[in-house]
Amino acid sequence: MAIEDTLARWLPAQRWYSGTAAIGDLSITADTTLATGDPEVRHLIVTVPRNGPAGGSFESSPVARVARGFGGPVPQASTAATYQVVAGMRPDVPEPLRRAVIGPAGPGETAYDALYDPNLARLLLRGMAGQETVGPLRFAIEPGACIDTELDSVVLAGEQSNTSLIFGQSAILKVFRRLFPGQHPDLEVPRALARRGSRHVAEPLGWIETWTSSGEVMVLAILSRYLPGASDGWTLASVSLREQFAAAGSSDGNPGSADQTANSVNEAFQLGVATAEVHADMAVVFGIAKIPDGYAELASQMALRLEAALEEVPELAPHASSLRDSYASLGALPGPLPVQRVHGDYHLGQVLRTAAGWVLLDFEGEPSVSLQQRRARGPALRDVAGMLRSFDYAARHQLLDHPDATRLSDAADDWERRCQEAFCDGYAAAAGVDPRASGIMLRALMLDKAVYETVYEARHRPSWLPIPLGSIAKAQ
């Protein structure tokens, strides 16, 4: 079986594959040999024709076709998607690597995902450390960075759109599976912030890139400092809430639950400070623009997203009038709208609590849309709204199947309210401007985010749909 046929059968089963239908055709547009012998290592860039707007991916949905920022018109869904595969080739794949098998790759050869082979993954480190150029691939190192090329790697489980490898306790390599032409914000932003001295980013150490046929750069992978012992915000929130719910369900209370909640409130405050400091640094590095009639334009985009969402989520219909009124209030605000570079996909899963404080991750934005959209400026309050919505999600998701959900609802409300207020307090302390002072805009942005969430949940996690719907109902 030809490697193209094997890849066409293997790709749709991968979590990071963005299509929903079987692949009828696939072409290898770049095939670069990184190592010869047994095993051979080939870097493949493959192009998969898409099914157009009816193909079912998020990118082709009506919601995604409406701009989420001020980056200009949104291109229609591409007729093709591009992916990268680093393939090892062996006559016999060892037992520990069988889970990474791709399939037959020609007479007597079997292909497997080389990212799962520590010996082959080290080739990528060596390429960056040596600033090598191999065919169309360029391996780069950040000036002053030190890359240990002898470390073993482990692939992180659970990622949806990329594959990340941890090397020892010092570095993490994010390999982008789906590729887009253009400067990648997950390299561009942390690199600029680290050079400015920000303590809230994991600085890049190196990267791998190539170029499209039209000469545009295309980032393939980014190596960054790893933060051992860190905990993500979602996990910390979940632990705190379990303690609070357990205390609310016991007859004598749980003395530790008050401490957990107080700790969550304090951490929310510190996260607000970190968010404001990152926004301030991004404003300095990338600048601020002011858009005449920007409030009206932003409100118009929200209204369009709502109409598209109503087509897919009929449960939104009872709230449509109230949502439109909120967007209309936003559109009536006077003056130009300040916009800047923002995170773009900000929630508790995108932040890590380290011993030194909060660190923001994954500046790539929504992976299913173009880099032009992800790099577009937007209101800084968009990130604030995203994090406030994430506190709501954290408070609600454990109650979805909980037998005492009704009784514990007040405890969830209290935790959510206190964390949201603390986050805004921290943001105001660092920024000098309280996000709650822009109440009309913050409310509209949070509702817009909740509308987006209803579409996502209806498509991917229907049992979670009550979370954003409940938030929209409460806001009326």
PyMOL commands that set and color helices and strands:
alter all, ss='L'
color gray80, all
select helices_A, chain A and resi 3-13+52-55+95-100+114-116+118-129+185-196+233-249+255-286+294-312+314-331+348-350+371-374+381-397+405-431+435-460+462-464+466-475
alter helices_A, ss='H'
color red, helices_A
select strands_A, chain A and resi 27-35+40-49+80-90+101-104+110-113+133-134+137-141+153-155+162-167+171-176+178-179+204-211+217-225+231-232+288-291+337-340+351-354+357-360
alter strands_A, ss='S'
color yellow, strands_A
deselect
rebuild
show_as cartoon
